[in-house]
């Protein structure tokens, strides 16, 4: 496991912990999107956010 993938998992865990402490029914659904994207990035090694920003034109 690379350090980058471990970072994705750690950030997803911290966001999920924040959602859990706030309450699953209180938190807005958009907070689940970064968690799903980071878990996907950790498993596959492909970061959807990075891919999106490269498509927009950032380097």
CORPE-V679280 format. One record per residue. RES is the residue in one letter. SS is DSSP state (H for helix, E for strand, C for the rest). OMEGA is omega in whole degrees, -180 to 180 (* if undefined). D_LAST is the distance of its C-alpha to the last C-alpha in whole Angstrom. Layout:
# CORPE-V679280
{{RES | SS | OMEGA | D_LAST} {RES | SS | OMEGA | D_LAST}}
This chain:
# CORPE-V679280
{{X | C | -180 | 25} {X | C | 179 | 22} {X | H | -180 | 21} {X | H | 178 | 18} {X | H | 178 | 20} {X | H | 177 | 23} {X | H | 178 | 21} {X | H | 180 | 20} {X | H | -179 | 24} {X | H | 179 | 25} {X | H | 178 | 23} {X | H | 179 | 24} {X | H | 180 | 27} {X | H | 177 | 27} {X | H | 179 | 26} {X | H | 176 | 29} {X | H | 177 | 31} {X | H | 177 | 31} {X | H | -179 | 32} {X | H | -179 | 35} {X | H | 178 | 36} {X | H | -179 | 36} {X | C | -175 | 37} {X | C | -177 | 36} {X | C | -178 | 38} {X | C | -174 | 37} {X | C | 178 | 33} {X | C | -174 | 31} {X | C | -179 | 30} {X | C | 177 | 26} {X | H | 178 | 26} {X | H | -178 | 26} {X | H | 179 | 23} {X | H | 178 | 21} {X | H | 180 | 24} {X | H | 180 | 24} {X | H | -179 | 20} {X | H | 177 | 20} {X | H | 176 | 23} {X | H | 180 | 22} {X | H | 179 | 19} {X | H | -179 | 21} {X | H | -173 | 24} {X | H | -175 | 21} {X | C | 179 | 18} {X | C | -178 | 16} {X | C | -179 | 14} {X | H | 180 | 15} {X | H | 178 | 13} {X | H | 178 | 9} {X | H | 180 | 10} {X | H | -179 | 11} {X | H | 176 | 8} {X | H | 178 | 6} {X | H | 180 | 9} {X | H | 177 | 9} {X | C | 177 | 6} {X | C | -179 | 4} {X | C | * | 0}}
